[in-house]
Amino acid sequence: MTLFPNWFDGQKYNFEIYLPHLQDKPNMRFLQIGVYTGDASVWLAENILTDPTSSLIDVDTWAGSDEPEHSRIDFEHVYEYYRRRLSPYTNVGWVRKTSDDFFSKVAEELFDFIYIDGGHTEEQVAKDANDAWRCLKPNGILAFDDYMWGQDLPPHLTPRPAIDAFLEKHEGRYDLLTKEYQVWIRKL
């Protein structure tokens, strides 16, 4: 039994479909925005980033958000749990700050894969999407979680409008891999 909900398990099928071609490759650089307990991080470290020269950077505040599910969670406990789980993986690093702060110091075209699952508001997802696009290498994969999340909330509090606007803005510059609960694209 886990201490915290594992929201990744129900969504990892896209990881299993769209990332195996990167398995065991050297010098792969992955980025994850929004980490929670590190379920996706552990999966990536054990299944894809198996070459010692490949790495993952996890970015999260570990402070939670205004989402109702977060009100019942002690995020300091989540952070400690994450650190214990990820400490064996020397190719996984973590940054405890906002994605805005992180992206302000990152060069262009640095990452082969970026997974966005941080703040869920339209405004934050739009910022993360544009920053991630700038930092994604050509032929890199950008994935958004929770495209269908929050359908009972006002649209500005959900990821979907930002993802749709991003896809429209960059139409013709990516291949759409899937658009269901998650949206995955490959940069051309």
LUMMAR-238007 format. One record per atom (N, C-alpha, C): residue number from 1; x, y, z; atom name. Coordinates in pm, whole numbers, plus 32768, in hexadecimal, padded with zeros to 4 digits. Example, Ala and Ser with C-alpha at 12.3 -4.5 7.8 and 13.67 -1.06 7.14 Angstrom:
BEGIN
- 1/8527/7DC7/830C/N
- 1/84CE/7E3E/830C/CA
- 1/8528/7EB6/830C/C
- 2/8505/7F1F/82C4/N
- 2/8557/7F96/82CA/CA
- 2/850A/8003/8313/C
% end
This chain:
BEGIN
- 1/8054/7F8A/8000/N
- 1/8000/8000/8000/CA
- 1/8059/807D/8000/C
- 2/8034/80DF/7FB2/N
- 2/8081/815A/7FAA/CA
- 2/8048/81C4/8009/C
- 3/809D/821E/8033/N
- 3/8073/828A/808C/CA
- 3/8020/82F3/8044/C
- 4/8033/8300/7FC2/N
- 4/7FF5/836A/7F74/CA
- 4/7FB3/832F/7EF8/C
- 5/7F4F/8376/7EC1/N
- 5/7F12/8345/7E44/CA
- 5/7F7B/833E/7DD4/C
- 6/7F74/82D6/7D84/N
- 6/7FCD/82C7/7D12/CA
- 6/7F7E/82ED/7C95/C
- 7/7F85/836D/7C70/N
- 7/7F3B/839E/7BFC/CA
- 7/7F80/8376/7B79/C
- 8/7FFC/834B/7B81/N
- 8/8047/8327/7B08/CA
- 8/801E/82A0/7AD0/C
- 9/8001/823F/7B25/N
- 9/7FE6/81B7/7AF6/CA
- 9/7F7D/81B0/7A88/C
- 10/7F14/81FC/7A95/N
- 10/7EA9/81F8/7A32/CA
- 10/7ECC/823E/79B0/C
- 11/7F3B/8285/79AD/N
- 11/7F60/82D1/7936/CA
- 11/7FE4/82A5/78F7/C
- 12/8027/8241/792F/N
- 12/80AC/821F/78FC/CA
- 12/80AA/81D7/7876/C
- 13/8036/81AF/7844/N
- 13/8031/816A/77C4/CA
- 13/806E/81BD/7754/C
- 14/805D/8242/7756/N
- 14/809C/8293/76EE/CA
- 14/8134/8291/76FA/C
- 15/8168/828D/7771/N
- 15/81F8/827F/7786/CA
- 15/8228/81FD/7748/C
- 16/81DA/8193/775B/N
- 16/81FF/8110/7725/CA
- 16/81F4/810C/768D/C
- 17/819F/815E/7653/N
- 17/818E/8160/75C1/CA
- 17/81F4/81BA/757D/C
- 18/8208/8234/75B2/N
- 18/8252/829B/7568/CA
- 18/82E3/82B0/7592/C
- 19/8312/826B/75FA/N
- 19/839B/8282/7626/CA
- 19/83FD/820E/7614/C
- 20/83D1/8194/75F7/N
- 20/8432/8126/75EE/CA
- 20/84A3/813B/7588/C
- 21/848B/8188/751F/N
- 21/84F6/819F/74BD/CA
- 21/856B/81EF/74F9/C
- 22/8556/822A/756E/N
- 22/85C1/8276/75B1/CA
- 22/8608/8222/761B/C
- 23/85D7/81AA/7633/N
- 23/8611/8154/769B/CA
- 23/86A2/8133/767D/C
- 24/86F4/813A/76E4/N
- 24/8782/8116/76DE/CA
- 24/87D6/8173/7688/C
- 25/879C/81DD/7651/N
- 25/87EA/8239/75FE/CA
- 25/883F/8293/7657/C
- 26/88B8/82B3/7629/N
- 26/890D/830C/7679/CA
- 26/88E3/839E/766C/C
- 27/8903/83E9/76D2/N
- 27/88F4/847B/76D2/CA
- 27/8866/84AD/76BE/C
- 28/8804/8460/76E5/N
- 28/8779/848E/76E1/CA
- 28/8763/84EC/7757/C
- 29/871A/8559/773D/N
- 29/86FC/85BA/77A6/CA
- 29/8665/85C7/77B1/C
- 30/8630/85A4/7824/N
- 30/85A1/85A9/783E/CA
- 30/8585/8612/78A9/C
- 31/850D/864E/78A1/N
- 31/84E0/86B1/7902/CA
- 31/8450/8693/7927/C
- 32/8433/869D/79A7/N
- 32/83AA/868A/79D6/CA
- 32/8382/8704/7A2A/C
- 33/8315/8744/7A04/N
- 33/82DE/87B5/7A4E/CA
- 33/8266/8781/7A9D/C
- 34/8272/8782/7B20/N
- 34/820B/8748/7B77/CA
- 34/822F/86B7/7B8F/C
- 35/8254/8698/7C09/N
- 35/8290/8615/7C24/CA
- 35/8243/85C5/7C8C/C
- 36/820D/860A/7CF0/N
- 36/81C5/85CA/7D5E/CA
- 36/821F/8565/7DA3/C
- 37/81FD/84E5/7DA5/N
- 37/824E/8483/7DEF/CA
- 37/82B9/8440/7D9A/C
- 38/82BF/8463/7D19/N
- 38/8326/842B/7CC3/CA
- 38/8302/83A8/7C81/C
- 39/8283/8387/7C78/N
- 39/825C/8309/7C37/CA
- 39/828C/8303/7BA6/C
- 40/8278/836E/7B5B/N
- 40/82A8/8371/7ACF/CA
- 40/8340/8371/7ACB/C
- 41/837F/83B5/7B29/N
- 41/8411/83BC/7B2D/CA
- 41/844F/8333/7B41/C
- 42/841A/82E8/7B9F/N
- 42/844C/8260/7BB8/CA
- 42/843A/820A/7B3B/C
- 43/83C4/8214/7AFD/N
- 43/83AB/81C5/7A85/CA
- 43/840E/81E9/7A17/C
- 44/8424/826A/7A01/N
- 44/8483/8295/7999/CA
- 44/8510/8265/79B7/C
- 45/853B/8272/7A34/N
- 45/85C2/8248/7A5A/CA
- 45/85D6/81B2/7A48/C
- 46/8570/8164/7A65/N
- 46/857D/80D2/7A5D/CA
- 46/8564/809A/79D1/C
- 47/851A/80E1/797F/N
- 47/84F1/80A8/78FE/CA
- 47/8528/80EC/7882/C
- 48/854C/816B/788B/N
- 48/8577/81B4/7813/CA
- 48/8604/81EB/7823/C
- 49/861D/8231/788E/N
- 49/869E/8276/78A2/CA
- 49/8705/8218/78E1/C
- 50/871A/81A7/78A2/N
- 50/8772/8140/78DA/CA
- 50/8804/8153/78B4/C
- 51/8821/81A8/7851/N
- 51/88AC/81C8/7832/CA
- 51/88DC/822E/789A/C
- 52/8952/8218/78D4/N
- 52/8980/8271/793F/CA
- 52/8999/8302/7914/C
- 53/89A1/831C/7893/N
- 53/89B6/83A5/7865/CA
- 53/8933/83F0/784F/C
- 54/88C2/83AC/785E/N
- 54/8840/83EC/784E/CA
- 54/880E/841D/78D5/C
- 55/87B8/8485/78D2/N
- 55/878E/84BF/7952/CA
- 55/8700/84F6/794C/C
- 56/86CB/8509/79C2/N
- 56/8647/8542/79D6/CA
- 56/8653/85B0/7A3E/C
- 57/8615/8623/7A22/N
- 57/860A/868E/7A84/CA
- 57/8576/869A/7AA8/C
- 58/855A/8693/7B28/N
- 58/84D2/86A2/7B5D/CA
- 58/84C6/872D/7B9B/C
- 59/845D/8775/7B75/N
- 59/8444/87FB/7BA9/CA
- 59/83BC/87FE/7BED/C
- 60/83BA/8828/7C6A/N
- 60/833E/882F/7CB5/CA
- 60/8357/888B/7D2D/C
- 61/82EF/88CC/7D5C/N
- 61/82FA/891B/7DD7/CA
- 61/82E3/88C3/7E52/C
- 62/82A2/8854/7E3E/N
- 62/8274/87FD/7EAA/CA
- 62/822A/8850/7F12/C
- 63/81D4/88A8/7EDE/N
- 63/8181/88FA/7F36/CA
- 63/80EC/88E4/7F1B/C
- 64/80CC/8897/7EB4/N
- 64/8041/8882/7E91/CA
- 64/8007/88FB/7E4B/C
- 65/7F84/88F9/7E3C/N
- 65/7F3D/8966/7DFA/CA
- 65/7EB5/8976/7E3A/C
- 66/7E60/89C4/7DFA/N
- 66/7DD8/89DB/7E2D/CA
- 66/7D78/896A/7E08/C
- 67/7DA9/8903/7DC4/N
- 67/7D51/8895/7D9D/CA
- 67/7D1C/8850/7E1A/C
- 68/7C9B/882C/7E1C/N
- 68/7C5F/87EE/7E93/CA
- 68/7CAB/8772/7EC4/C
- 69/7CDF/8722/7E68/N
- 69/7D26/86A8/7E90/CA
- 69/7DA1/86C8/7EE4/C
- 70/7DDB/873D/7ECF/N
- 70/7E57/8761/7F13/CA
- 70/7E42/8790/7FA2/C
- 71/7DC9/87B5/7FC7/N
- 71/7DB0/87EA/804D/CA
- 71/7DC4/8781/80BA/C
- 72/7DBF/8703/8095/N
- 72/7DCC/8697/80F6/CA
- 72/7E58/865A/80F9/C
- 73/7EB6/8696/80B1/N
- 73/7F3B/865B/80A2/CA
- 73/7FA4/86B3/80E5/C
- 74/7FFB/8675/8132/N
- 74/806D/86BA/816F/CA
- 74/80DF/86B7/810A/C
- 75/80F5/8725/80C2/N
- 75/8156/8725/8054/CA
- 75/81E6/8721/8083/C
- 76/8200/8748/80FE/N
- 76/8288/8737/8132/CA
- 76/82A6/86A1/8141/C
- 77/8241/8656/8169/N
- 77/824D/85C4/8172/CA
- 77/825F/8588/80E6/C
- 78/8214/85BB/8086/N
- 78/8220/858D/7FFB/CA
- 78/82AF/85A3/7FC9/C
- 79/82E8/8618/7FE4/N
- 79/8370/8638/7FB8/CA
- 79/83D6/85D7/7FF6/C
- 80/83CA/85BE/8076/N
- 80/8427/8561/80B8/CA
- 80/8418/84D4/807F/C
- 81/839D/84AB/8067/N
- 81/8383/8429/802A/CA
- 81/83C2/8421/7F9F/C
- 82/83AF/848A/7F4F/N
- 82/83EC/8490/7ECA/CA
- 82/8484/8482/7ED4/C
- 83/84C2/84CF/7F2B/N
- 83/8555/84CD/7F37/CA
- 83/8589/8443/7F5F/C
- 84/8544/8401/7FBA/N
- 84/856D/8379/7FE1/CA
- 84/8560/8319/7F6A/C
- 85/84F4/8323/7F20/N
- 85/84DE/82C9/7EAE/CA
- 85/8543/82DF/7E3F/C
- 86/8567/835C/7E25/N
- 86/85BB/837B/7DB2/CA
- 86/8650/837E/7DD2/C
- 87/8674/837A/7E4F/N
- 87/8703/8382/7E72/CA
- 87/8759/8313/7E35/C
- 88/8727/829B/7E1B/N
- 88/877C/8235/7DDB/CA
- 88/879D/8252/7D49/C
- 89/8752/82AA/7D09/N
- 89/8762/82C3/7C7A/CA
- 89/87BE/833C/7C65/C
- 90/883A/8322/7C48/N
- 90/889C/838E/7C3D/CA
- 90/8888/83E3/7BC1/C
- 91/883B/83B4/7B62/N
- 91/8822/8402/7AE9/CA
- 91/87A1/8453/7AF0/C
- 92/8763/845A/7B67/N
- 92/86EC/84AC/7B7B/CA
- 92/870F/851B/7BDE/C
- 93/86FB/8597/7BB1/N
- 93/870F/8609/7C09/CA
- 93/868C/8651/7C1E/C
- 94/8682/869A/7C8B/N
- 94/8607/86E3/7CA4/CA
- 94/8624/8773/7CCA/C
- 95/85C5/87C8/7CA3/N
- 95/85CE/8857/7CB9/CA
- 95/854D/8881/7CFE/C
- 96/855B/88B8/7D76/N
- 96/84E4/88E1/7DC1/CA
- 96/84CC/8975/7DAD/C
- 97/8485/8993/7D42/N
- 97/845F/8A1D/7D22/CA
- 97/83EE/8A18/7CBD/C
- 98/83BB/8A8C/7C9A/N
- 98/8350/8A91/7C37/CA
- 98/838A/8A74/7BAC/C
- 99/8335/8A47/7B55/N
- 99/8361/8A30/7ACB/CA
- 99/838A/8AB4/7A89/C
- 100/8347/8B21/7AAC/N
- 100/836D/8BA4/7A75/CA
- 100/83FD/8BC6/7A9A/C
- 101/8421/8BB3/7B18/N
- 101/84AB/8BCD/7B44/CA
- 101/850C/8B70/7AFC/C
- 102/84E9/8AF2/7AF2/N
- 102/8541/8A91/7AB0/CA
- 102/8558/8AB7/7A1E/C
- 103/84ED/8ACE/79D4/N
- 103/84FA/8AEB/7945/CA
- 103/8543/8B6F/792A/C
- 104/8540/8BCB/7988/N
- 104/8583/8C4C/7971/CA
- 104/861A/8C3C/7967/C
- 105/864F/8BC9/7991/N
- 105/86DF/8BB3/7990/CA
- 105/870A/8B3F/7934/C
- 106/86B1/8B14/78DC/N
- 106/86CD/8A9F/7889/CA
- 106/86E1/8ACA/77F7/C
- 107/8746/8A8F/77BA/N
- 107/8765/8AAC/772D/CA
- 107/86FF/8A6A/76D0/C
- 108/8702/8A95/7653/N
- 108/86A7/8A5D/75EF/CA
- 108/86D5/89D2/75C2/C
- 109/8674/8984/7592/N
- 109/868A/8901/7553/CA
- 109/86E8/88A8/75A4/C
- 110/86C0/888F/761E/N
- 110/8712/8844/767B/CA
- 110/86DD/87B7/7695/C
- 111/8659/87A3/7689/N
- 111/861C/8727/76B6/CA
- 111/85E3/86D3/7644/C
- 112/85EB/864F/7656/N
- 112/85B4/85EF/75F7/CA
- 112/8523/85CD/7618/C
- 113/84FE/85DF/7697/N
- 113/8475/85C1/76C4/CA
- 113/8454/861F/7736/C
- 114/83DD/865B/772F/N
- 114/83AC/86B0/779C/CA
- 114/831D/8686/77BA/C
- 115/8304/866E/783B/N
- 115/8280/8646/786B/CA
- 115/824A/86B5/78C4/C
- 116/81D8/86EE/789E/N
- 116/819C/875C/78E9/CA
- 116/8124/8729/793A/C
- 117/8133/872F/79BE/N
- 117/80CA/8706/7A19/CA
- 117/80D3/875A/7A99/C
- 118/80ED/87DB/7A88/N
- 118/80FC/8835/7AFA/CA
- 118/807A/887C/7B18/C
- 119/807F/8900/7B23/N
- 119/8007/894F/7B3C/CA
- 119/7FA0/8937/7AD0/C
- 120/7F23/892B/7AF6/N
- 120/7EB8/8905/7A99/CA
- 120/7E65/8979/7A65/C
- 121/7E85/89F4/7A8B/N
- 121/7E37/8A65/7A58/CA
- 121/7E5C/8A7E/79C6/C
- 122/7DFF/8AB9/797F/N
- 122/7E18/8ADA/78F3/CA
- 122/7E95/8B31/78E6/C
- 123/7EA1/8B95/793C/N
- 123/7F14/8BF0/7935/CA
- 123/7F99/8BA7/794A/C
- 124/7FA1/8B51/79AF/N
- 124/801F/8B0D/79CB/CA
- 124/8040/8AA6/7960/C
- 125/7FDE/8A5D/7931/N
- 125/7FF7/89FA/78C8/CA
- 125/8027/8A40/7849/C
- 126/7FEF/8AB4/782A/N
- 126/801B/8B00/77B3/CA
- 126/80AE/8B28/77C2/C
- 127/80D4/8B59/7838/N
- 127/8160/8B7E/784E/CA
- 127/81BB/8B05/7842/C
- 128/8195/8A98/7885/N
- 128/81E8/8A1F/7881/CA
- 128/81F5/89E9/77F3/C
- 129/8188/89EC/77A8/N
- 129/818B/89B9/771E/CA
- 129/81EA/8A0A/76C7/C
- 130/81E1/8A8D/76CE/N
- 130/8238/8AE2/767C/CA
- 130/82CA/8AD7/76A5/C
- 131/82E4/8AD2/7727/N
- 131/836D/8AC2/7757/CA
- 131/83A5/8A39/772F/C
- 132/8353/89D2/773C/N
- 132/837F/894B/7718/CA
- 132/839E/8942/7683/C
- 133/834B/897D/7632/N
- 133/835F/897A/75A0/CA
- 133/83E6/89B6/757B/C
- 134/8408/8A26/75BC/N
- 134/8487/8A69/75A3/CA
- 134/84FE/8A0F/75CA/C
- 135/84EB/89BC/762F/N
- 135/8558/8969/7664/CA
- 135/855A/88DC/762A/C
- 136/84FB/88BC/75D3/N
- 136/84F0/8836/759A/CA
- 136/8542/882D/751A/C
- 137/8592/87C4/7510/N
- 137/85E2/87AE/7497/CA
- 137/8587/878A/7422/C
- 138/85B3/87A4/73A8/N
- 138/8568/8771/7335/CA
- 138/855E/86D8/733F/C
- 139/84EC/86A4/731E/N
- 139/84CC/8616/7329/CA
- 139/84B2/85EA/73B9/C
- 140/84B6/864A/7417/N
- 140/8499/862B/74A3/CA
- 140/8403/861C/74B9/C
- 141/83E1/85DE/7528/N
- 141/8355/85C4/754A/CA
- 141/832B/861D/75BE/C
- 142/82B7/865D/75AD/N
- 142/827A/86AE/7616/CA
- 142/81F6/866D/763A/C
- 143/81E3/8653/76BC/N
- 143/8169/8611/76EB/CA
- 143/8125/8667/7755/C
- 144/80A2/8670/774A/N
- 144/8050/86B8/77AC/CA
- 144/7FF7/8652/77F1/C
- 145/7FF2/8658/7875/N
- 145/7F95/8603/78BF/CA
- 145/7F15/8653/78D9/C
- 146/7EAD/860D/78F9/N
- 146/7E31/8648/792B/CA
- 146/7DE7/86A2/78C8/C
- 147/7DEF/8682/7849/N
- 147/7DA6/86CF/77E3/CA
- 147/7D10/86D1/7801/C
- 148/7CDA/8664/7833/N
- 148/7C4B/8659/784D/CA
- 148/7C27/8677/78DF/C
- 149/7C8B/869A/792F/N
- 149/7C76/86B0/79BF/CA
- 149/7C22/872C/79D8/C
- 150/7BD1/872A/7A40/N
- 150/7B8B/879F/7A6F/CA
- 150/7B17/87CC/7A1A/C
- 151/7AD4/8770/79D9/N
- 151/7A67/8797/797F/CA
- 151/79F3/87D9/79C8/C
- 152/79EE/87C9/7A4D/N
- 152/7984/8809/7A9B/CA
- 152/79AF/8892/7AD0/C
- 153/7A28/88BD/7AAC/N
- 153/7A5D/893E/7ADA/CA
- 153/7A53/89A7/7A6A/C
- 154/7A5B/8A27/7A8E/N
- 154/7A62/8A8E/7A25/CA
- 154/7ADD/8A75/79CD/C
- 155/7AD3/8A89/794C/N
- 155/7B41/8A68/78F0/CA
- 155/7BC8/8AA6/7915/C
- 156/7BC9/8B21/794A/N
- 156/7C49/8B60/7969/CA
- 156/7C94/8B1B/79DB/C
- 157/7C52/8ABE/7A20/N
- 157/7C91/8A73/7A8C/CA
- 157/7CC0/89E9/7A5E/C
- 158/7CB9/89CF/79DB/N
- 158/7CDC/894B/79A6/CA
- 158/7D46/8955/7938/C
- 159/7D8E/88E9/791D/N
- 159/7DF5/88E9/78B5/CA
- 159/7DC2/88F1/7825/C
- 160/7D4C/88BD/780C/N
- 160/7D1D/88A8/7782/CA
- 160/7D22/8925/7729/C
- 161/7CEF/8999/7754/N
- 161/7CF3/8A0D/76F8/CA
- 161/7D83/8A34/76D2/C
- 162/7DDF/8A29/7730/N
- 162/7E6A/8A4D/7713/CA
- 162/7EA8/89E9/76B2/C
- 163/7E8A/896B/76C3/N
- 163/7EC1/8905/766A/CA
- 163/7E88/8917/75DD/C
- 164/7E05/892D/75D4/N
- 164/7DC8/8943/7550/CA
- 164/7E04/89BD/750B/C
- 165/7E15/8A2B/7555/N
- 165/7E50/8AA5/751B/CA
- 165/7EE0/8A8C/74EF/C
- 166/7F2B/8A42/753E/N
- 166/7FB5/8A22/751B/CA
- 166/7FBB/89CF/749B/C
- 167/7F66/8969/7491/N
- 167/7F64/8914/741A/CA
- 167/7F3F/8966/739E/C
- 168/7EDF/89BF/73AC/N
- 168/7EB8/8A13/733B/CA
- 168/7F29/8A70/7312/C
- 169/7F6A/8AAD/7373/N
- 169/7FD9/8B0A/7357/CA
- 169/804C/8AC7/730D/C
- 170/8066/8A49/732F/N
- 170/80DA/8A02/72F5/CA
- 170/80B2/899C/728A/C
- 171/8037/89A5/725A/N
- 171/8009/8948/71F4/CA
- 171/806B/8944/717F/C
- 172/8088/88CB/7152/N
- 172/80E7/88B8/70E4/CA
- 172/8177/88AB/7113/C
- 173/818F/88BE/7194/N
- 173/8217/88B6/71C9/CA
- 173/822B/883D/7225/C
- 174/81C6/87E5/7225/N
- 174/81CD/876E/7279/CA
- 174/817A/86FF/723A/C
- 175/8198/8684/7262/N
- 175/8142/8611/7244/CA
- 175/80F2/85F3/72C1/C
- 176/8070/85E8/72B5/N
- 176/801B/85C4/7325/CA
- 176/8022/852D/7338/C
- 177/804D/8503/73AD/N
- 177/8058/8474/73CA/CA
- 177/7FD8/8440/740A/C
- 178/7F9F/848C/7467/N
- 178/7F20/8467/74A4/CA
- 178/7EE2/84E3/74E3/C
- 179/7E5D/84E2/74E5/N
- 179/7E12/854E/7526/CA
- 179/7D99/850F/7568/C
- 180/7DB0/84DE/75DF/N
- 180/7D46/84A3/7630/CA
- 180/7D4E/84E4/76BA/C
- 181/7D5E/8495/7725/N
- 181/7D70/84D2/77A9/CA
- 181/7DF6/8519/77B0/C
- 182/7E57/84E4/7767/N
- 182/7ED8/8526/7756/CA
- 182/7EE4/8550/76C4/C
- 183/7F39/85B5/76AC/N
- 183/7F58/85E1/7625/CA
- 183/7FF0/85D3/7614/C
- 184/8018/8589/75AC/N
- 184/80A6/8574/758F/CA
- 184/80C0/85A2/7500/C
- 185/812B/85EF/74EE/N
- 185/8153/861D/746A/CA
- 185/81E8/860A/7457/C
- 186/8211/85FE/73D8/N
- 186/82A0/85FA/73B4/CA
- 186/82BF/8677/7364/C
- 187/8323/86C2/7391/N
- 187/834B/873F/734E/CA
- 187/838F/8720/72CB/C
- 188/8368/8763/7261/N
- 188/83A5/874F/71DE/CA
- 188/8423/87A3/71D1/C
% end
